[in-house]
Amino acid sequence: MSATADHADTQGLVERLGFAAGQVVQEIGYDDDVDMELRESIEKVIGEDGELVDEDYDDVADAVVLWFREDDGDLTDALVDAIAYIEEGGPIVLLTPKTGRDGYVEPSEVSDAANTAGLTASKSVSVGKDWSGSRLATPKAAAAKKR
């Protein structure tokens, strides 16, 4: 597969995760191990000034990208904090290292933390060589999307 086709696939994935043009997307947990191709695809999809804003952003975002590793603390706390950063009904895209990678987080931990934080999780999908992602939403937002 060509690099262009790979990039197109990543862009389609970004759209399926719920990112759209014009959104303000806050990124939490950025470090040197993140998937740069995924970040660039998110920025391309959100468009115009499509730069991800960092943890110091002092306004409400439309969506949150949360990079989370096993050693990053309590996942439930991180999700509750992320909810405070977004518009009501905005998605949180939780990115965790894949099985066998440093910082791997058990799927059961993701599910338990999401439920405790009052979120519903989509099925985990591969978002890069080293990362898996889940789109998390408040039950109210998840119910509205099903209509």
N, C-alpha and C positions, 0 to 999 in steps of 0.2 A: 504494500500500500504506500502511496506517495505521501510526502509530508503535507501536501495540500489537502489530500483526502483525510488524513489524520486530523488536521486542524478543523476541517468541516465537520467531522464526527464530534470533536470536542465542542464546537460551537452549538451543534444540535443538542448535545447533552446539557450544556449550560441552559439552553432554552427550556428543556424538559424539567430541569431542576427549579424552574420558576423565575429565572432572571429575564428582564425585558428592558427595552430601550427606555431611557430616561430615569431609571431607578437610581437612588442613592444606596449603595451597598457598603455596609460597614464590615471590615475584616478584623477578626479577633484571633489571636494566637499565631500571627505571622512569625516565621522563623526561617532560617536558611534551608530547611528541608521541605518547604512547601512546593507544590507542583506549579512551576512558573507558566507552563502552557495553559493550564486551567485558569490561572489568574488572568492571563492575557486574553483568553476567550471570554471570560466574564466582562472584562473591561471593554472588549469589542462589542459585545451584545448590548451592554448598557449605554454605549454610544457617546456622542458629543464629548463631554468632559469625563468620559467613562473611567475615571480613576477610582479605585477602591479607597474609601476613607478609613482611617485607622481608629484604634481604640479611644483616642483623645477627641474624636468628633463630638461636638457638643449639641447636636440637634438629633431629631428622630430620623432613622433610616427606613428605607422601604424593605430592606432585607439584610440579613446578617450571614456572613461566611465565618464559621467557627472551626478553625483548625485545632484539633484536640488530640493529645497524646496521653498515654497512661500516666505519665509522671506530672501532668499539668494540674493535678489537684482533683477536686470533686467535680465530676461531670454534671451532676444535678445543679450544683451552685453555678457552674459556668452557663448552663442553659437558662436558669432563672435570671441571671445577669443579662444574658443576650436578649431575653424577652423585653427587658426594660429599654433596650436600644431601638426597637422597631415599632413601626406603625401597627395598630391593631390588625391582626390577620396577616401580617407580613411573614414570609417564611424565614426559617433559620436553616441554612444548609450546613450540616455537621459533617466535617471531613476528619476521618481517622485513618491511621496507618493500616494497611492490609495485613492479613495473617502472616506471621513470620517476620514482619518488619519491626524495627525498634519503635516502641511506643504503642504497639497494638492494643486496641481496646476490644474486649469481648462484646459480641453483638447483644448478649443478654444485659450487659451493663448499659449499653446505649438504650435499649428498650426500657429498662427499669428507670433510668434517669429521665428519659423523655416522658414517661407516664407520671413520674413524681412531679415533674415540672409542669404538668398539665398540657403536654404536647402529644400529637400523634405523629408517628414516623412512617415514612414510605419505606419500601423495600430498599435495602442497601444496593448501590450500584458502583461499579468500578469507574473512577473518575481520572485515572492515571496509572502509571506504572506502580506507584507505591501507596496510593490513597483510595479509600472507599468513601462514598458520600451517601447521606440520607437527608431527604427534605423533611423538615419538622414543621408542623403547623399547629396552631391552637385548634381544639376541636371545633370551635365556631367557624374558623376559616376552612377547615377540612370539610365540614358539612355544606358550606356554601358552594365550595368547588364541585361537589357531587351533583348539585342541582342542575 
